[in-house]
Amino acid sequence: MQNFECKLGTRVVFGEGRENEVGKYVAGYSKKVLIHYGGDYLKEYGILDRITKSLEENNIEYVIFDGVVPNPRLSLVNEGIKICREQDIDFILAVGGGSAIDSSKAIALGTMYDGDVWDFYTGQATPEKALKVGVVLTIPGSGSEMSESSIITNEKENLKCGIDTEVIVPEFAILNPEMCYTIPPYLLSCGIADTLTHLFERYFTPTKNVVITDYLIEGAMKALLEIGPKLKKDPKNYDYCAEFMWIATIAHNGTMDVGRASDWGSHRIEHEISALYDITHGGGMAIIYPAWMKYVKNQDIDRFNQLATRVFGVDNTDKEEAADQGINKVEEFFRTLGLKTTLTEADIPLDRFEEMAEKAVGEAGFVGRFKRLEVKDIIEILNIAK
């Protein structure tokens, strides 16, 4: 196990109706907030009304700023920054899933910075401060509600880049499992797939002697494999929603990868696909992850065998065969969610692999820690995903 520091800076407020208390939690930080979200469903289901009522009861002024879409756009972030500066707003309340939260974090960074907020996402500047952010989670999966990450798409340059910094870790996250009732079926499937790949990214590590986190991750994966299909069949079952919401949060809040190196190569590859073709991130991961597994399995066949036997129940003494069977079960799981598992099925053009690979590796020239992937490797993975 590696040396590590661990700090979980987000207060989690979990349970039925907890969004009605949001004003109480905002009051400790601000008297004027930006409510940032996307989608008419917040109005349709009365979620926005409940949030604004709670803010008013706590004498908190608010400005509503909607328009967030999957793969959140830099242009919208810049609009939000302008609003915050002009209206002297000092707190961002993100309402939604990963896109709304990541966009809110970007606005929080940019409002406190004299330069272009994109500088942070391209590594040209390092953030030292940001506005505080709070979250009302409505679509689990990204894990952004407790993470130090934000990923934004620069639509003019067809680039999707991320930043990790503790200054954007949300102050609080309100998780009401009832919110899952409003999630469209495809987005629910994408959230389940994204959560599973967050666990995979941590599981496939070059770090040795990580028994405790191996078992933690395997337990979370087994719970998700059990709950995910049940939730798809019964999407308004509170208990299933509660289990899924919490799995999605802890999969990405830092507890599962303490003392071990995570990989993240496949996420970098998928970001280039969604930057060009605007596929929902979880849907893209269902395509890329099985292909990545097939390409890198011989890097550590024992680890793939461990996944197959412990998590997917494969019973085969031949390690390579067991590993292949485990990968097939991953692909089958994504298909049971109704997701595509090839680029062709998802109508993704097959003619820009080299461009995507070069953008994925960036100036570093590689991605991934479990197996270091260069341009030629990524092109091979994209070919497997065809």
N, C-alpha and C positions, 0 to 999 in steps of 0.2 A: 504493500500500500504506500502511496505517495504521501508526503507531508501535505497538510491542507489547513485552510481557514474556512469556517462556515458561519455565515450570518444570514438569518432569515428575517428580513426587515418588514414583512407585510403582516398586518393584523388581518386574520381571516374571520369573517362574520358569516356563519353558515346556517342555513335553515329556512323554513317556510316563512315567507313574508318579510324577510330581513331587509329588503330594499326600502321598506317603509321607514327604516331607521337611518337612511343615508344622511339626512340633514344633521343628525347628531354627530356623526363621524366627520363630516365636512367641517362642522363648526369649530373644531379644534385647530383648523388650518387657515380658514378663509371666510370672508364675508361676500366674495364675488367670484363665481366660478364659470368656467366654460363647460357646458355639457356637450360632449362630442360623440356622435354615433352615426350609424347608417341603417337605412331600412325602415319602411312604413310600419313594420310589425310592432315596433315599440309603441306607436300611437294606437294601432289597431287593438292591441291586447291591454291597453291602459297602463303599460309599464312606465311610459314617460310621465303620465299624469301622476302616478304614485310618487315618482322621484321628485318632480317639481313641487308637489304638495308638501313633502317632507322638508324640502329646502325652505319653502315659504314659512312653514311652522317654526323653523329655526332662524328666521330673519336673514336668510342668505339670498343675495341677489344672483341671478343666473342669466347667461347668454347661451342660446341654443345654436349649435353649429353642426348640421348634419352633412350627409353626402359621402360618408365612408363607403368604399366598395372593397371586395376581396382584393388582395395585393395592393394595399393602400398607397395612394399616389403622393408624390412629392409636391405637386401643385396644390393639392388640398392642404397639406401641411403648411405651406407658405401662407395660404389664406388664413389658416388658424393662428399662425404667429402674428400676422398683421392685426387680427381682431384682438388678441390678448394685449398687444402693445397699445393699441388705440383706446381700448376700454379698461385699461389698468386691471386686468384679470391676473390673479396670482395662484390659481388652482385649476387643474383640469380634471373633470369627472368623465371618465370613459365609460360608455354604456354599450355593451355588445361583446363580441368575441375578439380574437387576436388582432383583426384588422383595426378595429376601433381603438384597442388598447395601444397597439404599436404606433398608430397615427397620433394618438394623444401624447405618447412619450416623445415623439419627434417634435411636436408643437412645444412641449415643455422644455426640450433642449434648445430649440431655436429661439424661443422668446428671450432667453437669457444670454444670447450670443450675438455679437455684432456682425459676424460674418455669415456665410451661407451655411445653413444647417446640414446640407449635403456633405460638407467638409468632414463631419463626424462619421458619416457612413462610408467614406472613401479613405479614412485613415489620415486625412490631411490635418486634422485637429483633434485634440482630446478634450472632452467635456469636463468642466470642473464643477458646474452647477446646473440646476434645472428647476423649473417650477415643480411643485409637488403634484402627484397624480393619485387619484383614487379610482376604483373600478366597481361597477355593477356588472357582473358577468352574466351574459345571456346565452352564449354559445361556447361550451367547453371544447378543449382540444389543443389550443395553441400553448397553453400554460403561461401565457404572458402576464396573467394576473398576479403572479408572484415572482416573475423572472426579471433579470437585469437586461433583457434583450429587447430590441426593436428592429423590425425589418421593413424597409420602405422601397417602393418602386419608383425610379426616376423614368417616367414614361417617355421623356424626350430622348433619352439615351438608351432605352430598352435595357436598363440595368436594375437589378434588385440586390440591395446591399443591406447588411445588418451591422449593429453595434451592440456591444455588451459593456455596460457601465452601471455601477451601483447607484449612481445619482438618479436613475430613472426607475428604480424598484418602487412599485406602488406602495403608498402608505397603508392603504387598506383595500381589501377585496371582499365584496359582498356576493356570496354564492347561495342563491336560492334554487334548489333543484327543480322547482316548478317552472323555472324559466326554460328548461329543456323542452317543455310541452310545445313551445312555439317554433322549434327548430325545423326547417324543411328537411324531408328525408335524406336528400343528397348531402346537405351540409352536415347532418348528424353522422352519416357514414364517413365523410371526410374528417370530422373531428375524432372519430374513433381510430381511423387509420393514422392520423397525425400523432395521436397519443401513443399508439403502438410503436411508431418509428422513433419517437422521442426516447422510448425505453430501449429500443434496439441501438440507437446511437451511443447510449451509455454502456450497453451490455458488451458491444464489440470494442474491446479495449486492448491495448498492448500491455497494460499494467498487470503484473502478476500478484498473487496473494491478495485477492479482493473477495474473499468468501462472503463476508457479511453483505456487501452491496450486490454481489451476484444473487444471493437469495432474496434480497429486497426487490430487485428488479424482476426476477423470475416470478415472485409472488404477485407483483403488480400486473405482469403480463398475463398470468393465469387468470387473475380476477377479470381483466379486460376481455380475454377470450371467452370467459363465461358470461359476463354481463352484456357485452356488445350485441350479440345476436338476440338476446332476450329483450334488450331495449329497442332494437329495430322492430321487433314484433309487437311490442307493447310500449310505445313511446311516451305514454302519459302515466307510466308506473313510477310513483314517487321514489320508491326504494331503488329501482334500477337507475333512475336519474341521479339520485344522491351518490350511489357508488361510482358511476361514471364521472360525475363532476369532480369528485375528490381524487380519483385515479389520474384524471387529466391534469389536475393541479400539481400533485406531488411528483408526477413524471417529469416535470420541468422546473421544479422550484429549487433545485440544487442539492436535495438530500440524497438522490440516487447515485450521484457521481462524485461524492466526496472521496478523495484518496485514489481516484482512478482517472485516466485520460479518456475522454469521450472521442468519438470519431468525427461525425458531422460532414464527411465527404459527400454522402448522398444528398443531404440537404442543400449543399452548395450547388450540386448538379441540378436539382429540381428547381432551385430559385431561377436559374437561367431559362428553364422551360416556361415557368409561369410568368417571367418577365416578358418573354416574347409572345406567348400565346394565351396568357391570362387564365390558365387553368387554376382552379382552386387548389391551394397548396396540398391539402391532404389527398386530393385526387391524384395529384402529380406524384406524391410519395408512394402511393399504391402501385404506380408503374415503375418507378426507379428502384425502389428498395429490393424487390426480388431479383432484378437484374444485377444490382450491386452485390447481392449475396452470392449469386452464381459466379460472378467474376472474382471475388476475393476469398472464397471459402477455403482455398488451400493455404492461405496465409496463416490460419490457425484452425485446422480441421477439428481439433479437440473441442474448441469452443463451439463450433457449429454442431458438433455431435452432442455436446452438453445441452444446448438449446433444444435440439430435436427430442432428446430423451426426457429431460426434466420438464419442459414446458409443453411440448406437443405430444408427449406420450409415445414417441416412436420406439419400437422394440426391434432393434436390429444390431447385431454384434459387429457388423461391418461399418466402421466409422464413416467412410465416404458415402456409402449408400444411405446411412442414417441421416447424414448431413443433407443430402439431396432430398430425402423424404421430408425433412423439416422445412426446407425452403419451399417445397411444393405445398406444404400445409399453410405456410404464410400466404402464398399466392391464393390458395383456396379460400382462406379467411377473408382476404380483401374482396374476392368475388362474391362470397356470401353476403357482403355488405352492399352488393350491387355496384361495385367500382370496377373500372376498366383496369387491366394490368399490362396493356401494351400501348405504345404510342399510336400505332395504327388504329386500334379500337377507339382511342380518344380523339381521332382526327388531327393528330399533331403532325405537321409536315416533317419529312425525314431528311431535309436538304441543308440543315444549318448546324450539323453536329460539331464541326470544327470551331465555328464561331462560339457556340455555347460552351465548349470545352475550354477555349482560351479565356472567355470571360469568367468561367468558374474558378480557374486557378489564379487569375489576376497576376499581380506583380510577383507574388510569392512563387509562382510556377508549379504549385501543387496544392492539393487539399487532402484532408484525412489524416488520422493518426493510427488507426488500426492497420490500414495499408495506405501508404502514401501514393496518391493518384496524380499522374501528370496528364497532359493533354491526350496523349495516345491511349492511356488507360480509360479516360472518360469517354472517348469516342467508341472504344470497345463496349463499354457498359451501355451506351446509347444504342449501339447496334444490337446488343442482346435484348434491349427493351423494345425493339421494333415490332 
